[in-house]
Every structure is written in structure tokens, then in C-alpha cells.
């Protein structure tokens, strides 16, 4: 499994972007993106489930698709857009 349930992941290494034959654009995280740390609660072959502390007292749960490039596995915690933050496995 690329991600591990029970581990914290952060976007502080957000400039580690690669390419995946056109499906992921070589990119770098926008400077205005805040550093986030989310807790991985479950992992499957295709998806990882993360819990954040944004807004609700119990956190927000998000199921994110796992992508892969030449640098390894990653997810887009806030969606795919130019300058988007990523969590690397």
C-alpha cells in the first residue's frame, strides 16, 4: 500500500511534483497554500481516506484518489488545479 493508515501526511514537501504521461502536469505548489497535516484513516488500492481538522470539531473526512508518477504515490487533498498542494506517500 502506498499510504499507511494511522500516519500523518503533510504538504510541506509540495514542490515534489512529477509527470505521469500527461495526466499530471509538472507543477509546484502555490506559495499562498498553507501547510496542512491530515491523518490517514484507511487505504485501499485506489483510494485513501484522510481526516482533517478544518471546520468541524471532529474533523472533515475525505476519500481521495491515489495517483502515481515517477516520484511515487500522492493525493490531491484540495482537488486538482494549477499550484495544488499534494500529500506524498
Phi, psi and omega in degrees: 000135181289322177253162182238124176296137180093005181247149176272142177232145183226160178262017183293339176261036188295347178274005177272075178252145175232196176234150180230067178051044175093345182279337176234122182281136174303129196209172166218149183296137178298141182298332183281351181289126178287157176285129180241146173230119181240154182261127178276123182258333180202153181219136169238185181295329186250330186233154172232141180253127182238150176241126178250170178252030182270117172090287187276152182295332180266359181092163178254131181261132180226134174262120186241140177287138179270127177251163179221139172224191184292346178268350179128200182270148179201165175228158174257101184292336181243014180102168182265117176202166180298123181085015183292144174287156177225155169249124178265141176285000000 
